[in-house]
Amino acid sequence: MILTSNVKLMPGSKVEAVIQISKEFVKAKYNEILKDYSSRLKVKGFRTGRVPFSIIEGKYSDNIRALAIENLIHKSLEEFFESAIYKPLSYAVPKILDEKLEINFDKDFEFTFVYESYPEFEISDISNFKVEIPEVVISDSDIEDELKLLQFENSIIVEDNGSVKVGSIVRVDFVELDDSLNEILATKRQDFVLTVGESDDYYGFGDDIIGMKKDEEKIVEKNYGSDYKFSELANTSKRLKIGVKDVKRRDIPELDDAFAKDVKDSLNTLEELRDYVRENMLRVVQEKTNSLKLSKLLSGIAEKVNIDVPSSMFEAELKNVINEFSHQNKINITQLQNSSTGLEGVNDVF
């Protein structure tokens, strides 16, 4: 179908191509469409399929020629891209450069188009490229820390009939009191849960409830310095009424052979659990090391390679980033487009 095709690589990984189709093929395609028209058209005074070509051309010549041009371009592009040296980007649409295309049966049909291809680049010699990775050593203390984490993850929360202590999980009601010991209702909180010594409560009363028991209530005076973590309370004094409604504790399992069995059925002893933990940690370290090596290698290569990235490739990647961002943060794309920055601003950021 294609007589000749000349291609020229342009800036931005664009390719300009000129395709020439023989006049014989063009005439055959035109006649094929004309014959199809003749088989379907109904013209008064003629039976279907018996309308002379001259009458059809007289009425529908422009339509037939336009359809023939569309068909020729479509088919020739398919043939061209099957063997193209510069492969087109799947999300980029070829653009016809000719302002007006016409069929002249005395001449071969020719048209010019531009498309974006995958960028070409050369990678320099990296045989001597070195990637430095910090050495990671799994110590016995690392193993013990991981075992403590396993203990915590396998712990259960149980009722504690004793008094509140550091580590207790406590459910309380509290409210600020004015100078007349009346409750300031706007500050009242119920069923607030905190872990004493670990939770970061607003008023910082964790230490004040140590020693209290379930259903006990007390009034505490709190004085906040100028450097208090919540600036609105800095240099103020507050009187709080606090009631303990529930006291619980975290029941941490013993670190023994039974615990090892609970973690994994195939383990029988604590030493086997330690070995298992060590192997897992070494595996994670190796995976992280390999990932870091690859990342540094690719970064090193990228610094030495100049890639002329097509605009459509950038736009497609940007669209993927925006879609992923909107999905992760549950933001509608329309919201991003209507924001003060807008997608144009995102382009500037990148």
LOTOR-664368 format. One record per atom (N, C-alpha, C, CB): residue in three letters; z, x, y. Coordinates in steps of 0.1 Angstrom, whole numbers, plus 5000, padded with zeros to 4 digits. Each point is the difference from the previous one (the first is absolute). Glycine has a CB too. Example, Ala and Ser with C-alpha at 12.3 -4.5 7.8 and 13.67 -1.06 7.14 Angstrom:
LOTOR-664368
ALA507851324943/ALA500049915012/ALA500050095012/ALA501249814988/SER498150155023/SER500050095011/SER500849925011/SER497850124994/
end
This chain:
LOTOR-664368
MET500050084988/MET500049925012/MET500050095013/MET501249824987/ILE499750285013/ILE500150085012/ILE499050124999/ILE502449945002/LEU496750075008/LEU499150115000/LEU500750135004/LEU498149845006/THR502650165005/THR500750125005/THR501349955006/THR497950135004/SER503149974996/SER501349975007/SER500450145006/SER500649804985/ASN499650205027/ASN500550125007/ASN501449985006/ASN497650065006/VAL503350034991/VAL501449985004/VAL500450125009/VAL500549874979/LYS500450105030/LYS500550105010/LYS501549975002/LYS497750025011/LEU503150094986/LEU501449995002/LEU500450015015/LEU500450104976/MET500449815028/MET500450005014/MET501550015002/MET498049855005/PRO502550185007/PRO501450015003/PRO500849874995/PRO499550165020/GLY501749864977/GLY500849894995/GLY499749954986/GLY500249935023/SER499250174969/SER499649974986/SER499149884999/SER502250094993/LYS497049895018/LYS499049905000/LYS498750054994/LYS501149895020/VAL498150034974/VAL498750044994/VAL498949915006/VAL501150084979/GLU497949985027/GLU498849925004/GLU498950014990/GLU500750045024/ALA498849854972/ALA498950004989/ALA498849925005/ALA501850034982/VAL497150035015/VAL498749935003/VAL499349964986/VAL499750125023/ILE500149764975/ILE499449954987/ILE498649955003/ILE502349954990/GLN496850095001/GLN498649965001/GLN499649934987/GLN499450195016/ILE500049694985/ILE499649924989/ILE498549985001/ILE502349884998/SER497050134990/SER498549995000/SER499649865005/SER499950184981/LYS498949825026/LYS499549885005/LYS499649914988/LYS499250115021/GLU500449954967/GLU499649924989/GLU501249924995/GLU498350174994/PHE502949905005/PHE501249934996/PHE500449895010/PHE500850214988/VAL499149825024/VAL500349905011/VAL499249884998/VAL500650185016/LYS498149844982/LYS499049884999/LYS500449924987/LYS498250135012/ALA502149944977/ALA500449934988/ALA501349925002/ALA498950184986/LYS502149875021/LYS501249935002/LYS499749885009/LYS501450214998/TYR497849815012/TYR499649895009/TYR499449884992/TYR499750165019/ASN499349884973/ASN499349904992/ASN500949934990/ASN497950145002/GLU503149934993/GLU501049944991/GLU500849895006/GLU500250224988/ILE500249815025/ILE500749905007/ILE499149895004/ILE501650185009/LEU497249854995/LEU499049895004/LEU499849914988/LEU498950155016/LYS501049914972/LYS499749924988/LYS501249914997/LYS498550184991/ASP502749875011/ASP501249924998/ASP500149885010/ASP501250214992/TYR498449825020/TYR499949895010/TYR499149894995/TYR500550165019/SER498349894977/SER499049904996/SER500449924988/SER498350165008/SER502549894983/SER500549924988/SER501049905004/SER499650204986/ARG501149815025/ARG501149915004/ARG499749915012/ARG501550174991/LEU497649875017/LEU499749925012/LEU499349874997/LEU499950215013/LYS500549694995/LYS499449874999/LYS499249975014/LYS501849914983/VAL496950095016/VAL499249985012/VAL499249874998/VAL499950255005/LYS500149665005/LYS499349884998/LYS498550024998/LYS501749895015/GLY497850054975/GLY498550014997/GLY499850104988/GLY499549945024/PHE501650134972/PHE499850104990/PHE501149984989/PHE499050175016/ARG500649864972/ARG501049994989/ARG500950135001/ARG498449864985/THR502950125010/THR500950125000/THR499450114992/THR502049855003/GLY497950275002/GLY499550114993/GLY498550025002/GLY501749974984/ARG497749945024/ARG498550005002/ARG499750025015/ARG499749864980/VAL501350175028/VAL499850025014/VAL499350145002/VAL502049855007/PRO496950155000/PRO499250135003/PRO500950105007/PRO497949875001/PHE502050264996/PHE500850105006/PHE499850015015/PHE499950134979/SER498849845025/SER499750015014/SER500849905009/SER497750074994/ILE502549815000/ILE500849905007/ILE501550045001/ILE498449824992/ILE502150234997/ILE501450055000/ILE500250115010/ILE500249934975/GLU498950175025/GLU500150115009/GLU499949955014/GLU499050154983/GLY500249755020/GLY499849955013/GLY501349945005/GLY497649964996/LYS503249984996/LYS501349935004/LYS501250094998/LYS499049794994/TYR501050304996/TYR501250074997/TYR499950154999/TYR500749804987/SER498350255019/SER499750155000/SER501250085004/SER497649955004/ASP503050015008/ASP501150085005/ASP501250004991/ASP499349955023/ASN500949934971/ASN501249994990/ASN499750094988/ASN500549775008/ILE498350234987/ILE499650074988/ILE500150155002/ILE498549814993/ARG501050235019/ARG500150155003/ARG501550045002/ARG497749985011/ALA503149944996/ALA501450045001/ALA500750014987/ALA500049885022/LEU499750024969/LEU500650004987/LEU499650124992/LEU500149755000/ALA498650295001/ALA499450124993/ALA500750125005/ALA497849894997/ILE502450135016/ILE500650115006/ILE501550014995/ILE498549995021/GLU502249904979/GLU501450004995/GLU500050044986/GLU500649825016/ASN498550134976/ASN500050044985/ASN499750154998/ASN499349764995/LEU499750295013/LEU499650144999/LEU501150095003/LEU497749935006/ILE503050045005/ILE501150085005/ILE501250004989/ILE499449965024/HIS500949924971/HIS501149994990/HIS499750084988/HIS500549775009/LYS498350214985/LYS499650074988/LYS499950155002/LYS498849794993/SER500650255018/SER499850145002/SER501350085002/SER497849955010/LEU503249984997/LEU501350065002/LEU500750014986/LEU500249905023/GLU499750004969/GLU500650024986/GLU499450124993/GLU500349754999/GLU498450265002/GLU499350114993/GLU500450145006/GLU498149854994/PHE502050155019/PHE500350125007/PHE501450054997/PHE498549935018/PHE502549984982/PHE501450044998/PHE500350044985/PHE500649855019/GLU498650104972/GLU500250044986/GLU499850154998/GLU499249774993/SER499950295015/SER499850144998/SER500350085012/SER498349954984/ALA502449995026/ALA500350075013/ALA500950124998/ALA499849785012/ILE499850334995/ILE500850124999/ILE501449985007/ILE497950145000/TYR502049795012/TYR501249975007/TYR500449864997/TYR499450165019/LYS501749834973/LYS500449874996/LYS500749925011/LYS500350094977/PRO499349785024/PRO500649925011/PRO501449954997/PRO497749925005/LEU503150075006/LEU501349944999/LEU499949854996/LEU500950175017/SER499949794974/SER499949864995/SER500349905010/SER500650084978/TYR500249955032/TYR500449905010/TYR499250025013/TYR502350004990/ALA496650085010/ALA499250025012/ALA498749934998/ALA501150225006/VAL498449715004/VAL498749924999/VAL498950085007/VAL501249784999/PRO497750254994/PRO498950075006/PRO499549925012/PRO499350104978/LYS500249975032/LYS499649945013/LYS498550045002/LYS502350015010/ILE496849884991/ILE498650025002/ILE499850045015/ILE499449834981/LEU499950285021/LEU499950055014/LEU498749935007/LEU501150224993/ASP498049744999/ASP498749945006/ASP500449875007/ASP498550114983/GLU501149885030/GLU500349875007/GLU499149894995/GLU500650135020/LYS498249894976/LYS499149904995/LYS499150054989/LYS500049895023/LEU500150054965/LEU499350044989/LEU498949904997/LEU502050114990/GLU496849945008/GLU498849914997/GLU499250054989/GLU499949945024/ILE499449974969/ILE499250044989/ILE498550015004/ILE501649884984/ASN497850235013/ASN498650025003/ASN499450054987/ASN500450075024/PHE498849844970/PHE499550024987/PHE499050134999/PHE500249754996/ASP499550305015/ASP499150125001/ASP500850135000/ASP498349865011/LYS503050124991/LYS500950125000/LYS501249994991/LYS499350035024/ASP501150094972/ASP501350004992/ASP501149955008/ASP499250204986/PHE501849735008/PHE501149945007/PHE501150115001/PHE499549774992/GLU501150255020/GLU500950115003/GLU501249945008/GLU498250184999/PHE503049864997/PHE501249975008/PHE501050115000/PHE499649754996/THR501350255014/THR501050115001/THR501449935000/THR498450155013/PHE502549914980/PHE501449955000/PHE501050115000/PHE499249794988/VAL502050185016/VAL501150105000/VAL501149944991/VAL499350095023/TYR501450004970/TYR501249964993/TYR501050114999/TYR498649854986/GLU502650125011/GLU501150105000/GLU500250044985/GLU501149915021/SER499050224977/SER500150054986/SER501450074999/SER497550034998/TYR502850004990/TYR501250084997/TYR499950145006/TYR500449874979/PRO500650175029/PRO499950135007/PRO499850124990/PRO501449905019/GLU497850194985/GLU499850124992/GLU500850125006/GLU497749924993/PHE502950164999/PHE500850115005/PHE500150114989/PHE501349855016/GLU498950274988/GLU500250114990/GLU501550045000/GLU497550075003/ILE503049964986/ILE501450054999/ILE499950154998/ILE500849784989/SER499950295020/SER500050144999/SER500850054988/SER499850015025/ASP500050124972/ASP500750054988/ASP501549995001/ASP498150164998/ILE502549774992/ILE501549985001/ILE500650084988/ILE499749775011/SER499650324983/SER500650074988/SER501250085004/SER497750014990/ASN502450045023/ASN501150085004/ASN501049915008/ASN498550215000/PHE501349665001/PHE500949925008/PHE501349984992/PHE498049885010/LYS503150154997/LYS501349994994/LYS500849885006/LYS500050254996/VAL500749684995/VAL500849895004/VAL501450044997/VAL498249834996/GLU502750185014/GLU501450044998/GLU500849874998/GLU499750215014/ILE501049794975/ILE500949884997/ILE501450064998/ILE498149874989/PRO502950075018/PRO501450044998/PRO500549984986/PRO500449955024/GLU500350154971/GLU500649994987/GLU501149905000/GLU499350244995/VAL500749674995/VAL501149904998/VAL500850034987/VAL498649835013/VAL502750184989/VAL500850034988/VAL500949884998/VAL499950255004/ILE500249704984/ILE500949894996/ILE501350064996/ILE498149844993/SER502950145015/SER501350064996/SER500949904993/SER499950155020/ASP501249904974/ASP500949914993/ASP500649905009/ASP500650194985/SER499649855028/SER500649905009/SER499049895003/SER501450185011/ASP497349854989/ASP499049905002/ASP500049904988/ASP498650165013/ILE501649894975/ILE500149914989/ILE501249915001/ILE498950184986/GLU502349885018/GLU501249925002/GLU499849895011/GLU501450204992/ASP497949845018/ASP499849905011/ASP499149884995/ASP500250195017/GLU498949854974/GLU499149894995/GLU500849914990/GLU498050165003/LEU502949914990/LEU500849924990/LEU501049905008/LEU499950194984/LYS500649865028/LYS500849915008/LYS499249885005/LYS501450205007/LEU497449834997/LEU499149895004/LEU499849904989/LEU498950165016/LEU500949894972/LEU499849914988/LEU501349924998/LEU498350164990/GLN502849905012/GLN501349934998/GLN500049895010/GLN501250204992/PHE498549835021/PHE500049905010/PHE499149884997/PHE500650185017/GLU498149864979/GLU499049904997/GLU500449914988/GLU498350155009/ASN502549904983/ASN500549924988/ASN501449945001/ASN498550154986/SER502049865026/SER501349955003/SER500049845002/SER500750225010/ILE500449724989/ILE500149855002/ILE501149975010/ILE499149964977/ILE500749935030/ILE501049965010/ILE501049914994/ILE498450035019/VAL502950004981/VAL501149924994/VAL501149975010/VAL499550104978/GLU501249795019/GLU501149965008/GLU501150115000/GLU499549764996/ASP501250265016/ASP501150095001/ASP501249935006/ASP498450195004/ASN502649804988/ASN501249935004/ASN501050095008/ASN499849874979/GLY499850255023/GLY500850095009/GLY499749995014/GLY500150154981/SER500349945027/SER499850005014/SER498750075004/SER502550005004/VAL497149985008/VAL498750075005/VAL500250155001/VAL499349795012/LYS499750284983/LYS500150155001/LYS498650055003/LYS501950014984/VAL497950125019/VAL498750055002/VAL499149984988/VAL501050175015/GLY497849774987/GLY499149974989/GLY500149854996/GLY500250244992/SER500849695012/SER500149864997/SER498949925006/SER502550024999/ILE497049884994/ILE499049915005/ILE500749875004/ILE498150104985/VAL501949885028/VAL500949905006/VAL499249895007/VAL501850175003/ARG498649704995/ARG499449895008/ARG501049955010/ARG498549944980/VAL501250065033/VAL500949975010/VAL499549895010/VAL501050234998/ASP499949715009/ASP499749925012/ASP500650075011/ASP499949784987/PHE499450225025/PHE500750075011/PHE499549935013/PHE500150224988/VAL500749795023/VAL499649945013/VAL500850085010/VAL499649774990/GLU499850235022/GLU500750065012/GLU501049905005/GLU498050155006/LEU503149905000/LEU501049925006/LEU500150035015/LEU501349984978/ASP499049925030/ASP500250035014/ASP501450035003/ASP498149855006/ASP502350175006/ASP501450045004/ASP501049904996/ASP499150135019/SER500549744979/SER500949904996/SER499949984985/SER499849895022/LEU499650204971/LEU499849994985/LEU499249894995/LEU502250114998/ASN496949845011/ASN499149894996/ASN498750074995/ASN501049845017/GLU498450094973/GLU498850064994/GLU498849985010/GLU500949944977/ILE498350175024/ILE498850005007/ILE498949964990/ILE500850175018/LEU498949704982/LEU499149954989/LEU498750074999/LEU501149785003/ALA498350275008/ALA498750064999/ALA500150134992/ALA499449905022/THR501750154976/THR500250134992/THR500449984986/THR500650115021/LYS499549774975/LYS500649974986/LYS499050024990/LYS501549835010/ARG498950254979/ARG499150024989/ARG500849974987/ARG498850195012/GLN500549754978/GLN500649964988/GLN499350064988/GLN500749795010/ASP500050254980/ASP499550054988/ASP499250135002/ASP499949774991/PHE500650315018/PHE499450135002/PHE500450104990/PHE500049965025/VAL499150114968/VAL500350094989/VAL499750145004/VAL499449824984/LEU501650275013/LEU499950145003/LEU500650084989/LEU500049955025/THR499550174974/THR500750104991/THR500850095009/THR498149994982/VAL503250015016/VAL500950085009/VAL499750154998/VAL501849824998/GLY498050245014/GLY499850145000/GLY498550044999/GLY502250034990/GLU497049875008/GLU498550024998/GLU499249915010/GLU500450074976/SER500049815025/SER499249915008/SER500250035015/SER500149824982/ASP498950155026/ASP500150035015/ASP500249875007/ASP498650214998/ASP502649735003/ASP500249875006/ASP500150025015/ASP501149914980/TYR498549985027/TYR499950015015/TYR501350045007/TYR498349824998/TYR502850114998/TYR501350035006/TYR500750124995/TYR500149765004/GLY499450294985/GLY500750124994/GLY501449984995/GLY498650135015/PHE501649754978/PHE501449974996/PHE500250034985/PHE500149825017/GLY499050264977/GLY500250034986/GLY501350064997/GLY497650034998/ASP502850075009/ASP501350074998/ASP501249915002/ASP498950225006/ASP500949685003/ASP501149915004/ASP500449904989/ASP499350025023/ILE499849964967/ILE500349904990/ILE500450074987/ILE498449845010/ILE501750294990/ILE500550074988/ILE501549964998/ILE498450205004/GLY501949774983/GLY501349964997/GLY500249855000/GLY500850215010/MET498349714996/MET500049865000/MET499749944986/MET499450005024/LYS501049884973/LYS499749944987/LYS499249875003/LYS502050104989/LYS497549845000/LYS499249885001/LYS500949895006/LYS498750064980/ASP500749865029/ASP500649895007/ASP501050045011/ASP499749874979/GLU500350265024/GLU500950065010/GLU499250005013/GLU501350144984/GLU499549835027/GLU499350005014/GLU500950085009/GLU499049774996/LYS500350305014/LYS500750085009/LYS499250015013/LYS501150134982/ILE499749905029/ILE499350035013/ILE500150145003/ILE500649775008/VAL498250294996/VAL500050155003/VAL499550015014/VAL499650064976/GLU500950055030/GLU499550045014/GLU499150124998/GLU502149925011/LYS496750074995/LYS499050105000/LYS499750055014/LYS499049904978/ASN501050245023/ASN499750065013/ASN498850094997/ASN502449995008/TYR496549995000/TYR498850074998/TYR499750115011/TYR499149804988/GLY500650325007/GLY499850105010/GLY498650005006/GLY501650144987/SER498249955022/SER498750005008/SER498850034991/SER501350065021/ASP499050014968/ASP498950044991/ASP499949914988/ASP500350245008/TYR500249644992/TYR499949914989/TYR498649974997/TYR502249905005/LYS497550094982/LYS498649994995/LYS499349875006/LYS500750124979/PHE500049785024/PHE499449885007/PHE500450005014/PHE500049874978/SER499050165031/SER500350025014/SER500749885007/SER498150155000/GLU501649734995/GLU500649885007/GLU501549994997/GLU497849894998/LEU502750194992/LEU501450004998/LEU500750125006/LEU499649874979/ALA499650235026/ALA500650125005/ALA501049975012/ALA497950134992/ASN503249945008/ASN501049995010/ASN500649865001/ASN498850185013/THR501349754976/THR500649865000/THR501150004989/THR497849905008/SER503049994993/SER501049974990/SER499749864995/SER501750155011/LYS498549834976/LYS499849874993/LYS501249974991/LYS497550035001/ARG502849844999/ARG501149964991/ARG499349914989/ARG501850005018/LEU498350044969/LEU499349934990/LEU501049944990/LEU498150165002/LYS501549724993/LYS500849944989/LYS499150014988/LYS501249845015/ILE499350224975/ILE499250034988/ILE500749944987/ILE499150225011/GLY500249714981/GLY500549944988/GLY499250054988/GLY500849805013/VAL500050254977/VAL499350054988/VAL499949884990/VAL500950245004/LYS497949734992/LYS499749894991/LYS499850054986/LYS499049875019/ASP500650254979/ASP499750044987/ASP500050164999/ASP498649794996/VAL501950264993/VAL500050154998/VAL499450034987/VAL502150035015/LYS496950054985/LYS499450044987/LYS499850155000/LYS498849784999/ARG500950274989/ARG499850154999/ARG498850024991/ARG502450055003/ARG497050074998/ARG498950044992/ARG500550064987/ARG498550035021/ASP501349924968/ASP500450054987/ASP499050114995/ASP501349784994/ILE499050345008/ILE499150114996/ILE500250044986/ILE500050095023/PRO498949914969/PRO500250034985/PRO500450154998/PRO498349824995/GLU502450204995/GLU500450144996/GLU498750084997/GLU502349924992/LEU497850215011/LEU498950094997/LEU500250054986/LEU499650065025/ASP499949874965/ASP500350044986/ASP498849974991/ASP502549975003/ASP497750054984/ASP498849974991/ASP499649865000/ASP500850184985/ALA500249735017/ALA499649855000/ALA499149975012/ALA502249954988/PHE498150125023/PHE499249985012/PHE498650054998/PHE502150025014/ALA497850094980/ALA498750064997/ALA499149904992/ALA501050235000/LYS499749704990/LYS499349904991/LYS499649885008/LYS501350084981/ASP499549885029/ASP499749895009/ASP498850035009/ASP502449934999/VAL497550195005/VAL498950045009/VAL498750004992/VAL501550145014/LYS498549914974/LYS498850014991/LYS500449994986/LYS498750135018/ASP500749784975/ASP500449984986/ASP499850124991/ASP499449765003/SER499650325000/SER499750124992/SER501050115002/SER497649935000/LEU503350065010/LEU500950115003/LEU501349974993/LEU499050045022/ASN501750064972/ASN501249984993/ASN501250075006/ASN498749984980/THR501150125028/THR501150085006/THR499850025015/THR500350114977/LEU500749935029/LEU500050035015/LEU499150125002/LEU502349905003/GLU497750204988/GLU499250115002/GLU498549974999/GLU501850144991/GLU497949775000/GLU498649954999/GLU499649935013/GLU500249984975/LEU500749955031/LEU499749935013/LEU499750105011/LEU501449814993/ARG499550305007/ARG499750115010/ARG498750064998/ARG502450045000/ASP497249984988/ASP498750064997/ASP498849915004/ASP501050134981/TYR499349745017/TYR499049905003/TYR499849995015/TYR500649874980/VAL500550145027/VAL500049995015/VAL499350135005/VAL502149865001/ARG498250254993/ARG499450135005/ARG498549994998/ARG502150134994/GLU497449824994/GLU498649994997/GLU499349915010/GLU500550044976/ASN500149855028/ASN499549905009/ASN499850075014/ASN501049814987/MET500150265017/MET500050065013/MET498950115001/MET502549955002/LEU497450134987/LEU498950104999/LEU498649945001/LEU501650154986/ARG498349745007/ARG498749935000/ARG499749955015/ARG500349934976/VAL500650015030/VAL499849965014/VAL499750125009/VAL501649804996/VAL499150315002/VAL499850115009/VAL498650054997/VAL502450074999/GLN497149944989/GLN498750044997/GLN498949915006/GLN500950104978/GLU499349775021/GLU499149915006/GLU499950025015/GLU500549834982/LYS500750185024/LYS500050035015/LYS499450135003/LYS502149865002/THR498150244990/THR499450135003/THR498549994999/THR502050114991/ASN497549834998/ASN498549984999/ASN499449925012/ASN500350014975/SER500449895029/SER499549925011/SER500050085013/SER500949794989/LEU500250295013/LEU500050095012/LEU499050105000/LEU502449965001/LYS497350104987/LYS499050104998/LYS498649945004/LYS501350124982/LEU498449775013/LEU498749935003/LEU499949975014/LEU500049904977/SER501150055029/SER500049965014/SER499750125009/SER501649824995/LYS499150305002/LYS499850125008/LYS498650064998/LYS502550044998/LEU497049954989/LEU498750054997/LEU498949925008/LEU500850074977/LEU499349805023/LEU499149915007/LEU500150025015/LEU500149834982/SER501150195023/SER500250035015/SER499350135003/SER502249875000/GLY498050234992/GLY499450135002/GLY498550005000/GLY502050104990/ILE497449825001/ILE498649994999/ILE499549925012/ILE500150004975/ALA500649905029/ALA499649915011/ALA499950095013/ALA501049804989/GLU499950305013/GLU500050085012/GLU498850095000/GLU502450005000/LYS496950034989/LYS498950085000/LYS498749934999/LYS501450174989/VAL498649705010/VAL498849924998/VAL499849915012/VAL500350004975/ASN498550005030/ASN499649925011/ASN499149884995/ASN500150205016/ILE500549684984/ILE499349894994/ILE499649905011/ILE501350024979/ASP497449955021/ASP499549905010/ASP500149864995/ASP498450185009/VAL502849764994/VAL500349874994/VAL499249895006/VAL502350084995/PRO497049844998/PRO499349885006/PRO501049905006/PRO498150034983/SER501449915027/SER500949905007/SER500449894991/SER498950065021/SER500249894970/SER500349894992/SER501050044989/SER497749915003/MET502350214993/MET501150054991/MET501350005006/MET498350144988/PHE501849905025/PHE501250005007/PHE500549865002/PHE499450215012/GLU499749704992/GLU500449865002/GLU500449934988/GLU498449995018/ALA501050044970/ALA500449944988/ALA501450054996/ALA497649994992/GLU502750145010/GLU501350054997/GLU501149945009/GLU498950224992/LEU500749775021/LEU500949945010/LEU500449864996/LEU499050155018/LYS500049784978/LYS500249864996/LYS500949994988/LYS497749945008/ASN502150154982/ASN500950014989/ASN501550035004/ASN498150074985/VAL502050025024/VAL501450045005/VAL500649885007/VAL499350245003/ILE500049695005/ILE500549885007/ILE500449894991/ILE498650065020/ASN500549924970/ASN500349894990/ASN501250044992/ASN497649954998/GLU502650174998/GLU501250054993/GLU501249985008/GLU498650164987/PHE501349885026/PHE501149995009/PHE500549865002/PHE499250205012/SER499849714990/SER500349865002/SER500649934987/SER498149995017/HIS501450064971/HIS500549954987/HIS501550044998/HIS497750004991/GLN502650135012/GLN501350054998/GLN501049945009/GLN499050224992/ASN500649765021/ASN500949955010/ASN499949855002/ASN499850225011/LYS499349724980/LYS499849855001/LYS499649955014/LYS501749984982/ILE497450105024/ILE499449965013/ILE498649964998/ILE501550175012/ASN498249724994/ASN498649945000/ASN499150095008/ASN500849774997/ILE498050264998/ILE499050085007/ILE499849955014/ILE498950064978/THR501149805024/THR499749945013/THR501150045010/THR498949814988/GLN502450215006/GLN501050045009/GLN499850145005/GLN501649864988/LEU497850235004/LEU499750145004/LEU498949995011/LEU500750094977/GLN498349835020/GLN498949995009/GLN500449955014/GLN498549964981/ASN502549955019/ASN500549945012/ASN501150075007/ASN499349794991/SER501250325003/SER501050085006/SER499550085012/SER501150024977/SER499950035031/SER499650075012/SER499250124997/SER502149925011/THR498150154978/THR499350124996/THR498649964995/THR502150124995/GLY497949784995/GLY498749964995/GLY499450104991/GLY499649865020/LEU499350104972/LEU499450094991/LEU499350115008/LEU499749824983/GLU499950165029/GLU499450115008/GLU501050115003/GLU498449835010/GLY502950124992/GLY501050105002/GLY500350084987/GLY501049855018/VAL498950084971/VAL500250074987/VAL499050114998/VAL501049794990/ASN497750185014/ASN499050104999/ASN500350125009/ASN498349824996/ASP502350165016/ASP500350115008/ASP501150094994/ASP499449865020/VAL501650074973/VAL501150074994/VAL499450104989/VAL501649815004/PHE497450144988/PHE499550084990/PHE498950105005/PHE500449814984/
end
